[in-house]
Amino acid sequence: MNTAAQVENNLPHQVAPDVVIDVKNLVTHYDDKLILDDINFTVNKGEIMVIMGGSGSGKSTLLRFLLGLNTPTSGTVSLLGKDITQMSAQEMYEMRKQMGVAFQGGALFGSMTVAENTQLPLREHTRLDENTMRIMSRMKLEVVNLAGFEDLMPAQLSGGMIKRAALARAIIMDPKLLFFDEPSAGLDPVVAAELDELILRLRDAMNMSIVVVTHELDSAFKIADRITVLDRGKILMCGTVDEVRNSGNERIHNLLNRKPRQDAVDVDEYMGRLTGRNIKGSLPD
């Protein structure tokens, strides 16, 4: 288990052979505001790493750095043994062929069928013929239980089906690394549980390393091999589900029990200032 205290010990940094993602001393700012502060963690081959935290904790920003969409102020992000912060555009293009991404809203093109959406990475990165692309997309849609829906448009799909279609597109090229952004967001509990099961089956069947960004506790505890807990741009801890559940860290305890932060806005006081009245309906003193 890695705690925030251990991160600060400046121990020699060694990468195990099975490490596929290695984030070291990552720091980033937006203008003068510190967003991520000395982020250190690894993801192993075949592992599901869940990045968890409340709104504004920095988890979505961290995902953008893992995808190579932003350049940090300092630190390194290594994928499959290569530091993507130092890559040229062409090198990053080649790296992305080994990555799959399922975005929060699905990000399907509304003017394309499900099959056409699924085939997009093949058209971008390969020179396969139409029949081969058709077969490959059909196979991946079968994996996510969308066989027979190839010719439907995104507008004809439910929320859960859109998520699964986006997942089929993300795995069409059999990536080594798969990234999810809030896979359960907007789904009812039954559909969310089905998607969790699908993520686990994909990991086992395709031996992919998977990073899931979520604030859904039930989903995180079900699918994670390890959980990295972020709060205010810092890693509070990185450990197994049991280690996170049993953590003595008060901020982690508050997150798991959905307790408001001590610096949260006092709603009654705020509404009183807006309305000029206290919560009992009388004028404030």
N, C-alpha and C positions, 0 to 999 in steps of 0.2 A: 504494500500500500504506500502511495506517495502522498504526503501531506504538504501543506503550504510551507511548514517549517523545514521539511526535508529539501524542498526545492531551493531554499535559501542557503544550503550548506556548501555550495560551490564544489561539490564532489566532481571528480573526473568524469567526463561524459563519454560513455561507451555505448555503442549501438549493437544489440544482439543480431545474429544473422537472420532471425525470423521477423525483425522489425521492418514494416513496410511504410509506416508514417512516423516521422521523427520531428517534433517541434521543439526547438531549443531557444530559450531566452527571447521569445517573441514579444516585441513591444511595438505598439502603434498609437499614433495620435490622429485626431481630426482637428486641424488647426492647432490650438494650444491645449486641447483637452486630451488627457490620457484615456485611451479606450481599453487596451489590453496591456497588462503589466507583467512582464517576465513569465510568459506562458511556456511551460515545459511538459510534454507528455509524449507517449509513443503508442502506436497501434501495431499489434502483431498480426502475422499472416493468419487468415482464417478467423479473426476475432471481430466481434461486434462491439464497438466502442460507442457508448451513448454520451453525448455532450448535453448536460442538463443545467438549467438555471432559470431564474425568473426573467421577466421582461427587462431589457436593458442590462442584462448581465454580461453581454458580449458574445454570446454563443453564435448568433448569426454572422457577426463580424468575423469571428474565428473561422467559420465555414468558408467565407469568401477568401481568406488567406490560404486555406487548404486547397481551394480550387484554383489558386493562382490568379484570382481576379483583382487582388490588391497587393501592393508592395509595402512591407512593414517598415517602420522607422528603424528597427534593428532586429537582429535575430535571424534564424533560419527555419525554413520549412522544407523537409526532405521527403519526397515520395519515391518509393522503390529505389532508395539509395541515392537519389539525385536531388540537389538543392534547387528547388524551383524558383527561389528568389533571385538566383543568378542566371536563369535560363534566358536565351534569346526567344523571340516570338516563334521561330521555327521549332526550336527544341520543346517549347511549351505545347505547340500544336501536336508534336509526336507523343508527348506525355499524355495528352488528353485522349488519345486513342486507347489508353489503358485505364481510363476513368469513366465511370457512369454516374450521372446525376439525376435524381428525381426531385424536382422542385416542389415547393409547398402547394402551389395551386395547380400543379400538373404541367402548366406551360405548353399545352397542346395548341397547335395552329387550327383555328376554327374553320378554315377553308379547306382543310385536308381531312381525309378519312382516317380512321384509326390505323389502318395498315400503312398509309402514307406517312403519318406521324412517326410510326415505329421505325420506318425505313430511313428516316432522315440521316442518322449517323452513318449508315452504309453509303448513302449518296455523297456525303461530305468527305468520307475518309477512304473509300474503296472504289474499285472499278468493276464491281460485280455486275453481272447481267441481270436484267429485270426478273427473270424467272428465279434465279438464286435468291435475290432479295425478297421476293414474294414468299418463298419457302422459309427463309430465315425468320421473317417477321411473323409468319403463321406459327412457327415453332415457339417463338418467345411469347406470343399471345396465348398459346395453349398453356405455357408455364404459369401465367398469371390468371388463368381461368377466364380468358376472353376469346376462346375459340368460337368462331361464327359471328363475331362482331366486327370483322375486318372492314366492312364497307360502311359502317355507321360513321356519322359525323360527331365531333365532341359534344355538340349541343344535344345530342340524343342519348348521352351517357349520364348515369348517376355520378355523384361525387366520388364514391368508392371505385367505380369503373374508370373514371378519369385518372385516379391515382394509380390504378393497376396498368392502364395504358401507358402512362408516363414511366412506370417501372419497366415495362416491356421495352420501351425505347432505350432506357438507361442500360439495359443488359444485352442489347442486340449484338454488341461486339464482344461479348464475354469478357468484361473488364476485370482487372485484378483488384481495383478499388471501386467501391460503390458508396455514394454519398446521398443521404436523405435529409431533406429539410422539412421538419414537422410533418411526418407521414400521416399522423392520426388527426391532424387539425381539420375541424369541420365535419368529421365523420361520427356517426352514432356508435355507441360502444360495441355493438356486435360486428359492424363492418370494420371498425378499428382493430378489434381482436383478430379478425380474419387476415387483415393486412400484416399484423404482427407475426402470425403463423407463417405467412408467405415469406416474410423477411428471413425467418429462421430456416425455412426449407431451402431458400435460395443460397444462403450461406453454406449449408451442408452439402447441397447438390453441386454447387459451382466453386466451392472453396474460395470464395471472395472474402476480402477484408472490408468491413462495412462500418461507416461512421454515420450515426443518426443524431441529428440535432432535434431535441424535443423538450417540451415542458410538461408532457403528459407522464405522470409518475407511474401509472399502471403499465403503460407501454414500455417505459424505460426498465422497470423491474422485470418485465417478462422476457425481453429480448437481449438485454445487455450481458456480455461477459464481464465488462468493466464499465464504470461510470466516471466521467470527469465532471465535477461540479464546479460551475463558474458562478461568481458573484462579484459584481462591480468591477469586472475586468480582471479578476484574479482567480486562480485555481484554489478552491478551498480544500479539495482532496481528489484523489483518483484511486478508486478501489473497486472491489467486487460489489455486487448488490448487497450482500450481507454486511460488508464493511461500511457501506454508505448508510444502510438502515440503522446500524448500531453505532454510528459516529457520535462522539460526545460534543462535536462542534455545534454551538448554539445556532449559528446561522444556517447550517445544514438542517438542523432539527426544525427550525422555523420554516424553511423551505418545504420540507416533507410534510409538515403539519399545516401549511398554508397560513402561517401567522404573518400579519403585516409587519413591515420593518418599523423600527422605532422612529425613523425619520419620515414615515409616511404622513401624508397630509391629513390633518384632523378634519374630517368631512363636516362635522357639525359646526366647527368654528368657521370653516370656509363658506358654508352655506349661509351662516349667520352674517358674514361680511357681505355676501352677495345680495341678500334680501333685506338687510338691516333689522333682522329679527332673530331672536334666539330660537332654539328648537321647540320651545313650548309655545311659540307664536306671539310672545310679548316683546316689546322693544328692549334691546339690550341696555344694561346700565350704562 
